[in-house]
Amino acid sequence: MEEGFGGGGSTTGNLHDYFAFKIQQNVHVAMIMNTGHQKFASRIFSNPSLYKRCNIIWQPNLSPETLKQIAELSLMQKKDDSDKNAQPPANWLLQSFVQLFQLAPSESQSPERFSIFVENFHQLLSSKRATIERRVNSLRGGVTKLTETRTAVAKLQKRAAKKSKQLAEKQAEADSALSEITKSMTSANEQKADMEGLKSATEAENLKIEEQKKLIDQQLSELSFLLGIFVEPLLKEAREAVGSIKSESLSEIRSLRAPPEAIRDILQAVLLFMGILDVSWEAMRKFLAKSGVKEEIINFDARRISPDTAKRVSALVKSKAPSFDPKNAKRASAAAAPLAAWVSANLQYALIVEKIAPLEQKKETLERNLNAAEKQMASLSKGLKTVDKRVEGLKSNFEVYMKEATEIKIGLEREQATLVVASTLVERLGDEYTRWQQQSKQLETELATIENCCLLGAAFLTFLGPSTEEVRTRTMQNWQSQFPQLPEGFDILRFLSTESEQLNWKQAGIPSNRLALENGAIIFRSKQTPFVIDPSGTIASFLFNYFKEIKKADGGAQLLVASQTDLMTQAKLVRVEIKRIILE
């Protein structure tokens, strides 16, 4: 510098002036000042060079785009360097930073606080997300373990039930074998006596059965003759008459609003034969409207008629005899006469079949009795020869069944003991299982809205520390209106601090009102070092108690008084063993 000063050829001035000249020429200083600060004006007036000798760029408020850029750059810098594929923050997130900042109390809207706002958000998001993910993983692990235990218990229960069933079966088989042994040995002699008595009784019974069969066969022959000669031709003729009914005649009947009594009675009998119990005029019209109704009537198998139906139709025909008279029926409708004839033929057929059926059943019963007696005789004869061999086989089976039952019982008792312990454990943890599942779902919901919650939390920590309770409430309401997707019953104090933390603070001496607890959350959660004005000394006492007793394992704390003469000496001594010094 001396060479430059000397080589300049100038004899005026001195080295200091030259140094000042070079400083002005080569050194440029940018000073950023907060126009909203309460001491801004006094600092400007006390340093007139700031506006006389400096170029001033007046930017009282940062634009929304600038704020978004600040937030984006800050968040990108804080992302993990190893995450090369990290995506830039979403536009809605950056816009939310700006909106919350603009809705904050005006005295807190400074660029510095905006940067702290972003830092608080990142810190809260990282902490909350890690905590929630850790709890979710822990709960999922617990639910998985309990599910596996339940599955194992269910398998044990199925296996135990299967073995219980096997044991019961083996025990039943053993009991049955023992019972059979007893019965077989005691009934061998009885069977011999029964055989002789049964033989005599069977021979006598056979004679009676043969006589009864002959009588029944004669009656059946007479009824079959009557059926074949008289009724079946009559039924065939009635079916042909039904087949000749014109569709127009059926349509004519169907179109009647109030049909003649004869038509209604005849159709009622037809419907009863068809198994239709609804005999209203609407049901009759619906039946006649069916496609292929004539074919259905023609192909009707009279053997399907039950005795109850035959009885009902017979009573109807007797009580309404004029309606079924061919002349009256034909006078009522061209289609009514064939239907009346069809009803009468089917009724006669059913009545004869009704008489035949008991005879046939009686004949079948007699034949079955005869066959049963013959089989019983054959069975007894064969049983007498094999009874001894069977008893020996049953004894052998009984021993096998008892051995298998004993083995199953031992295994079952062992598994049931294990099952009792496991079932008791699962039962005791049943409520816990449900609670874990509910908590896991709740945490997943919180994780989906964690960014919104952290935005509100960071804004509260950054901007509302100096505010009164009323301002905090009003501002929080304005902020929350920007985020419709928040957990139900979201509360900023519960979000920023747990109940156990609040309890610890109260034990350390912080007042129990909400405002004091919110201040505690701001002190311990904000990245910004808080400036606390507390003439009563409550906060200093609280911090000392908190770090000395509750956070003792974290280094503790020492309280020093600013007015003591050996303050610096005590501070140096304390810092050797204690991490925190609280200066009052």
C-alpha positions in Angstrom: 0.0 0.0 0.0 2.9 2.3 0.8 4.3 1.7 -2.7 1.0 2.4 -4.3 0.7 5.5 -2.1 4.2 6.7 -3.0 4.0 5.8 -6.7 0.9 7.8 -7.1 2.9 10.9 -7.4 0.6 12.7 -5.0 2.1 14.7 -2.1 -1.2 15.7 -0.6 -3.0 13.6 1.9 -1.6 10.8 4.1 -1.6 7.1 4.2 -4.9 6.9 6.2 -6.8 8.9 3.6 -5.3 6.7 0.9 -6.4 3.6 2.8 -9.9 5.0 3.2 -10.0 5.8 -0.5 -9.0 2.2 -1.5 -11.6 0.8 0.9 -14.4 2.8 -0.7 -13.2 1.8 -4.1 -12.8 -2.0 -3.5 -14.9 -3.0 -0.5 -18.7 -3.1 -0.9 -21.0 -3.9 2.1 -24.6 -4.9 1.9 -26.7 -4.2 5.0 -30.1 -5.7 5.4 -32.4 -4.0 7.9 -35.9 -4.9 9.1 -38.1 -1.9 8.5 -40.7 -3.3 10.8 -38.4 -3.3 13.8 -39.3 -0.9 16.5 -35.7 0.6 16.6 -35.4 0.9 12.8 -36.1 4.7 12.8 -33.7 5.5 15.7 -30.9 3.5 14.1 -31.3 5.4 10.8 -31.3 8.8 12.5 -28.2 7.9 14.6 -26.3 6.8 11.5 -27.0 9.4 8.8 -24.3 7.9 6.5 -26.7 5.1 5.9 -29.0 7.3 3.8 -26.4 10.0 2.8 -23.6 7.8 1.5 -25.4 4.5 0.6 -27.6 3.3 -2.2 -30.9 2.2 -0.6 -33.1 -0.5 -2.1 -36.4 -0.1 -0.2 -38.2 -3.4 0.1 -40.6 -3.2 3.1 -42.3 -6.5 2.3 -41.1 -9.5 0.4 -43.3 -10.6 -2.5 -45.1 -13.9 -2.3 -42.9 -15.4 -5.1 -39.8 -14.4 -3.1 -41.2 -16.0 0.0 -41.9 -19.2 -1.9 -38.4 -19.2 -3.3 -36.9 -18.8 0.2 -39.1 -21.7 1.5 -38.2 -23.9 -1.5 -34.4 -23.3 -1.2 -34.4 -23.7 2.5 -36.3 -27.0 2.3 -34.2 -28.4 -0.5 -31.0 -27.6 1.4 -32.3 -29.6 4.4 -33.1 -32.7 2.4 -30.8 -35.6 2.8 -27.7 -35.3 0.5 -27.9 -39.0 -0.2 -31.4 -38.6 -1.7 -30.4 -37.6 -5.2 -33.9 -38.1 -6.5 -35.5 -35.8 -4.0 -38.4 -33.9 -5.5 -38.8 -30.1 -4.9 -41.5 -29.1 -2.4 -45.1 -29.1 -3.7 -46.5 -25.8 -4.8 -49.4 -26.0 -2.4 -46.9 -26.4 0.5 -44.9 -23.3 -0.6 -48.2 -21.4 -1.1 -49.3 -22.4 2.5 -46.1 -20.9 3.9 -46.9 -17.6 2.3 -50.6 -17.7 3.3 -49.8 -18.4 7.0 -47.1 -15.8 7.0 -49.5 -13.2 5.6 -52.1 -14.1 8.2 -49.7 -13.8 11.1 -49.7 -10.7 13.4 -48.2 -7.8 11.5 -45.5 -7.2 14.1 -44.2 -10.8 13.5 -44.0 -10.6 9.7 -40.3 -10.2 9.1 -38.0 -12.1 6.7 -36.1 -13.5 9.6 -39.1 -15.0 11.2 -40.2 -16.4 7.8 -36.9 -18.3 7.6 -37.3 -19.5 11.1 -40.9 -20.5 10.2 -39.5 -22.8 7.5 -36.9 -24.2 9.8 -39.4 -24.9 12.5 -41.6 -26.7 9.9 -38.8 -28.9 8.8 -37.8 -29.7 12.3 -41.4 -30.5 13.4 -42.1 -32.5 10.2 -39.0 -34.6 10.6 -39.6 -35.2 14.3 -43.4 -35.9 14.0 -43.1 -38.1 11.0 -40.3 -40.2 12.5 -42.3 -40.5 15.7 -45.5 -41.5 14.0 -43.8 -43.9 11.6 -41.9 -45.5 14.6 -45.2 -45.8 16.5 -47.0 -47.2 13.4 -44.3 -49.7 12.8 -44.3 -50.7 16.5 -48.1 -51.1 16.5 -48.1 -53.0 13.3 -45.5 -55.3 14.7 -47.6 -55.8 17.8 -50.7 -56.4 15.8 -48.8 -58.8 13.5 -47.5 -60.8 16.5 -50.9 -61.0 18.1 -52.4 -62.0 14.7 -49.8 -64.7 14.4 -50.5 -65.8 18.0 -54.2 -65.9 17.3 -53.6 -67.9 14.2 -51.4 -70.3 16.1 -54.1 -70.6 18.9 -56.8 -71.2 16.2 -54.7 -74.0 14.7 -54.1 -75.5 18.2 -57.9 -75.3 18.8 -58.6 -77.0 15.5 -56.1 -79.7 16.2 -57.3 -80.2 19.8 -60.9 -80.4 18.5 -59.9 -82.9 15.9 -58.1 -85.0 18.5 -61.1 -84.7 20.9 -63.3 -86.0 18.1 -60.8 -88.8 17.4 -60.7 -89.6 21.1 -64.5 -89.7 21.3 -64.7 -91.8 18.2 -62.1 -94.3 19.5 -63.8 -94.4 22.9 -67.1 -94.9 21.3 -65.6 -97.7 19.1 -64.1 -99.3 22.2 -67.4 -99.0 24.1 -69.3 -100.3 21.1 -66.9 -103.3 20.7 -67.3 -104.1 24.4 -71.0 -103.9 24.2 -71.1 -106.1 21.1 -68.9 -108.6 22.8 -71.3 -108.8 25.7 -74.4 -108.9 23.4 -72.9 -111.5 21.1 -71.9 -113.9 23.9 -75.2 -113.6 25.7 -77.5 -113.7 22.6 -75.9 -116.7 21.0 -78.2 -119.1 22.9 -81.1 -116.8 22.6 -80.8 -116.8 18.8 -81.2 -120.6 18.7 -84.4 -120.5 20.6 -85.6 -117.5 18.6 -84.8 -119.3 15.4 -87.2 -122.2 16.1 -90.0 -119.9 17.3 -89.5 -117.5 14.3 -89.6 -120.4 11.9 -93.0 -121.6 13.1 -94.4 -118.1 13.3 -93.2 -117.3 9.8 -94.8 -120.3 8.3 -98.1 -119.5 9.8 -97.8 -115.9 8.8 -97.0 -116.9 5.3 -100.2 -118.7 5.0 -102.2 -115.7 6.1 -100.3 -113.4 3.8 -101.0 -115.6 0.8 -104.7 -115.6 1.5 -104.7 -111.8 2.0 -102.7 -111.4 -1.2 -105.2 -113.4 -3.2 -108.1 -111.3 -1.9 -106.3 -108.0 -2.6 -105.3 -109.2 -6.1 -109.0 -109.9 -6.8 -110.1 -106.5 -5.7 -107.3 -104.8 -7.6 -108.3 -106.7 -10.7 -111.9 -105.5 -10.5 -110.8 -101.9 -9.9 -108.3 -102.0 -12.8 -111.0 -103.4 -15.1 -113.4 -100.6 -14.1 -110.6 -98.1 -14.6 -109.6 -99.4 -18.0 -113.1 -100.0 -19.4 -115.0 -97.0 -18.2 -112.9 -94.2 -16.7 -109.8 -94.1 -19.0 -111.9 -93.8 -22.2 -113.9 -91.1 -20.5 -110.7 -89.3 -19.5 -109.4 -89.6 -23.0 -112.6 -88.2 -24.5 -112.4 -85.3 -22.0 -108.8 -84.5 -23.0 -109.8 -84.5 -26.7 -112.7 -82.1 -25.9 -110.3 -79.8 -24.1 -108.0 -79.9 -27.1 -110.8 -78.8 -29.3 -111.5 -75.6 -27.2 -110.8 -72.5 -29.3 -108.5 -69.8 -28.1 -111.2 -67.3 -28.7 -113.4 -69.1 -26.2 -110.7 -68.9 -23.5 -110.1 -65.2 -24.4 -113.9 -64.6 -24.1 -113.9 -66.1 -20.6 -110.8 -64.2 -19.6 -112.4 -60.9 -20.8 -115.3 -61.3 -18.4 -115.3 -58.9 -15.4 -117.9 -60.9 -13.5 -118.1 -64.5 -14.8 -121.1 -66.7 -14.4 -121.2 -69.0 -11.4 -120.8 -72.1 -13.5 -117.6 -70.9 -15.2 -116.1 -69.8 -11.8 -116.9 -73.2 -10.2 -115.5 -75.2 -13.1 -112.3 -73.1 -13.2 -112.0 -73.4 -9.4 -112.0 -77.2 -9.8 -109.4 -77.0 -12.6 -107.1 -74.8 -10.5 -107.4 -77.1 -7.5 -106.4 -80.1 -9.7 -103.4 -78.0 -10.9 -102.3 -77.4 -7.4 -103.2 -73.7 -7.4 -104.8 -72.7 -4.1 -105.6 -69.1 -5.1 -109.0 -69.4 -6.7 -109.8 -65.7 -7.1 -111.1 -64.5 -10.5 -107.7 -62.7 -11.1 -105.8 -66.0 -10.6 -108.2 -67.8 -12.9 -107.7 -65.2 -15.6 -103.9 -65.3 -15.1 -104.1 -69.2 -15.5 -106.1 -69.0 -18.7 -103.6 -66.4 -20.1 -100.7 -68.8 -19.7 -99.0 -69.9 -22.9 -99.9 -73.6 -23.6 -102.6 -73.7 -21.0 -104.6 -76.3 -23.0 -101.6 -78.5 -23.4 -101.0 -78.3 -19.7 -104.6 -79.4 -19.0 -104.4 -82.2 -21.6 -101.1 -83.6 -20.3 -102.1 -83.4 -16.7 -101.4 -86.8 -15.0 -104.4 -87.7 -12.9 -102.2 -89.9 -10.7 -100.7 -86.7 -9.3 -104.0 -85.9 -7.6 -103.7 -86.1 -3.9 -106.5 -87.5 -1.7 -106.9 -84.1 -0.1 -107.3 -82.4 -3.5 -109.7 -85.1 -4.7 -111.8 -84.6 -1.5 -112.0 -80.8 -2.0 -112.9 -81.1 -5.7 -115.5 -83.8 -4.9 -117.1 -81.5 -2.3 -117.1 -78.7 -4.8 -118.8 -80.8 -7.5 -121.4 -82.1 -5.1 -122.2 -78.6 -3.7 -122.2 -77.0 -7.2 -123.7 -79.9 -9.2 -125.7 -77.6 -11.5 -122.5 -75.8 -12.6 -121.0 -79.1 -13.8 -124.1 -80.2 -15.7 -123.0 -80.4 -19.4 -126.0 -78.4 -20.5 -125.5 -75.6 -18.0 -121.7 -75.5 -18.6 -122.2 -75.3 -22.4 -124.8 -72.6 -21.9 -122.2 -70.6 -19.8 -119.4 -70.9 -22.4 -118.3 -73.1 -25.2 -115.0 -73.8 -23.3 -116.8 -74.6 -20.0 -118.4 -77.9 -21.0 -115.1 -79.6 -22.0 -113.5 -78.4 -18.9 -116.4 -79.6 -16.8 -116.2 -83.1 -18.5 -112.4 -83.1 -17.8 -112.9 -82.3 -14.2 -115.5 -85.1 -13.8 -113.3 -87.6 -15.6 -110.2 -86.7 -13.5 -112.3 -86.9 -10.3 -113.6 -90.4 -11.1 -110.1 -91.5 -12.0 -108.7 -90.0 -8.7 -111.5 -91.7 -6.6 -110.7 -95.1 -8.1 -106.9 -94.6 -7.7 -107.6 -93.6 -4.2 -109.3 -97.0 -3.6 -106.5 -98.8 -5.4 -103.6 -97.1 -3.5 -104.4 -98.6 0.0 -104.8 -102.0 -1.5 -101.5 -101.8 -3.2 -99.8 -100.4 -0.1 -101.3 -103.2 2.0 -100.0 -105.8 -0.6 -96.6 -104.2 -0.6 -96.6 -104.2 3.2 -97.5 -107.9 3.3 -94.8 -108.7 0.8 -92.2 -106.7 2.8 -93.2 -108.5 6.0 -92.8 -111.8 4.3 -89.4 -110.9 2.8 -88.3 -109.5 6.1 -89.2 -112.6 8.0 -87.3 -114.7 5.4 -84.3 -112.5 5.6 -84.4 -112.5 9.4 -84.3 -116.3 9.4 -81.4 -116.4 7.0 -79.6 -113.8 9.0 -80.0 -115.7 12.3 -78.8 -118.9 10.7 -75.7 -117.2 9.4 -75.2 -115.3 12.7 -75.1 -118.5 14.7 -72.2 -119.8 12.6 -70.1 -116.6 12.9 -70.8 -115.4 16.4 -67.7 -117.0 18.0 -65.5 -115.6 15.3 -67.0 -112.2 15.6 -66.5 -112.1 19.4 -62.8 -112.8 18.9 -62.5 -110.0 16.3 -64.3 -107.6 18.6 -62.0 -108.4 21.5 -59.0 -107.7 19.2 -60.5 -104.4 18.0 -61.3 -103.4 21.5 -57.7 -103.7 22.6 -56.6 -101.7 19.5 -59.2 -99.0 20.2 -58.2 -98.6 23.8 -54.5 -98.3 23.0 -55.2 -95.6 20.3 -57.6 -93.8 22.6 -54.9 -93.7 25.4 -52.3 -92.3 23.0 -54.7 -89.7 21.7 -55.7 -88.7 25.3 -52.1 -88.2 26.4 -51.4 -86.0 23.3 -54.6 -84.1 23.8 -53.9 -83.3 27.4 -50.5 -81.9 26.5 -51.9 -79.7 23.7 -54.8 -78.5 25.9 -52.4 -77.4 28.5 -50.5 -75.3 25.9 -53.8 -74.1 24.5 -55.1 -72.9 27.9 -51.9 -70.7 28.3 -52.1 -69.3 24.8 -55.8 -68.7 24.9 -55.5 -66.9 28.2 -52.8 -64.7 26.7 -54.9 -63.9 23.6 -58.0 -63.2 25.7 -56.1 -60.8 28.0 -54.6 -59.0 25.0 -57.9 -58.9 23.1 -58.7 -55.3 24.1 -55.1 -54.3 23.5 -55.3 -55.8 20.0 -58.4 -53.7 19.2 -56.8 -50.6 20.7 -53.6 -51.1 18.7 -55.5 -51.5 15.5 -57.5 -48.3 16.2 -54.3 -46.4 17.1 -52.6 -47.7 14.0 -55.5 -46.4 11.8 -55.5 -43.1 13.7 -51.8 -42.7 13.2 -52.0 -43.4 9.5 -54.7 -40.7 9.3 -52.4 -38.3 11.2 -49.5 -39.2 8.8 -51.7 -38.3 5.8 -52.3 -34.8 7.3 -48.9 -34.4 9.1 -47.7 -31.6 6.7 -50.8 -29.4 7.4 -50.4 -30.0 11.2 -46.7 -29.2 11.1 -47.4 -26.0 9.1 -49.8 -24.8 11.8 -47.4 -25.9 14.6 -44.4 -24.2 13.0 -46.5 -21.0 12.4 -47.6 -21.0 16.1 -44.0 -21.5 17.4 -42.6 -18.7 15.1 -45.2 -16.0 15.1 -47.5 -16.2 18.2 -44.9 -16.2 21.0 -45.3 -12.5 21.8 -49.1 -12.6 21.3 -51.9 -12.6 23.9 -54.2 -15.5 24.3 -57.0 -13.7 22.4 -54.7 -13.0 19.4 -53.5 -16.6 19.4 -57.0 -17.9 19.4 -58.1 -15.6 16.6 -55.0 -16.2 14.5 -55.2 -20.0 14.9 -58.8 -19.9 13.7 -57.8 -17.9 10.6 -54.9 -20.3 10.0 -57.0 -23.4 10.5 -59.6 -22.2 8.0 -56.9 -22.6 5.3 -56.6 -26.3 6.0 -59.9 -28.2 5.7 -58.0 -31.5 6.0 -57.0 -31.7 9.6 -57.4 -34.5 12.1 -60.7 -34.3 13.9 -60.4 -32.3 17.1 -57.0 -31.0 16.2 -55.5 -29.0 19.1 -52.2 -27.1 18.7 -51.1 -27.7 22.3 -51.6 -31.4 22.2 -49.8 -31.5 18.8 -46.7 -29.6 20.1 -46.5 -31.4 23.4 -47.5 -34.6 24.9 -49.5 -35.0 28.1 -46.5 -36.4 29.9 -44.4 -33.4 28.9 -47.1 -31.0 30.2 -47.2 -33.0 33.4 -43.4 -32.7 33.8 -43.6 -29.0 33.2 -46.3 -28.5 35.8 -44.2 -30.5 38.3 -41.3 -28.3 37.5 -43.3 -25.2 38.4 -44.9 -23.8 35.2 -48.4 -22.5 35.7 -51.1 -24.9 34.7 -53.1 -22.5 32.5 -53.1 -23.0 28.7 -51.2 -19.9 27.9 -48.3 -20.9 30.1 -48.3 -24.4 28.6 -48.3 -23.0 25.1 -45.3 -20.8 26.1 -43.5 -23.9 27.3 -44.1 -25.6 24.0 -42.7 -22.6 22.2 -39.6 -22.6 24.5 -38.8 -26.2 23.9 -39.9 -26.7 20.3 -38.9 -23.6 18.4 -35.5 -23.4 16.6 -35.4 -19.7 17.5 -33.9 -18.9 20.9 -36.8 -17.4 22.8 -36.6 -14.0 24.5 -38.7 -14.4 27.6 -39.7 -11.4 29.7 -40.7 -12.6 33.1 -40.3 -10.1 36.0 -41.6 -12.7 38.5 -38.8 -15.1 37.9 -41.2 -18.0 37.4 -39.7 -19.1 34.1 -36.1 -19.1 35.4 -37.2 -21.2 38.4 -39.2 -23.5 36.2 -36.3 -24.1 33.8 -33.9 -24.8 36.7 -36.3 -27.3 38.3 -37.0 -28.9 34.9 -33.4 -29.5 33.8 -32.2 -30.3 37.3 -34.8 -32.9 38.3 -36.6 -34.1 35.2 -33.8 -33.8 32.7 -31.1 -34.8 35.2 -29.8 -37.5 33.0 -29.4 -35.0 30.1 -26.8 -32.9 31.9 -28.9 -31.1 34.5 -28.7 -27.3 35.0 -27.2 -24.7 37.4 -28.9 -21.4 38.4 -26.6 -18.4 38.7 -27.5 -14.8 39.7 -26.3 -12.1 37.4 -25.5 -9.8 40.2 -23.1 -12.1 42.0 -19.4 -10.9 41.9 -17.9 -14.2 40.9 -20.3 -14.9 38.1 -17.7 -15.7 35.4 -15.7 -17.9 37.7 -18.8 -19.9 38.7 -19.9 -20.1 35.1 -16.5 -21.6 34.1 -16.6 -24.1 37.0 -20.2 -25.1 36.3 -19.6 -25.7 32.6 -17.1 -28.4 33.3 -19.8 -30.9 34.6 -23.2 -29.3 33.7 -24.5 -28.5 30.3 -26.9 -25.7 31.0 -26.5 -22.5 33.0 -29.6 -20.5 33.9 -28.8 -16.9 34.5 -31.3 -15.0 36.6 
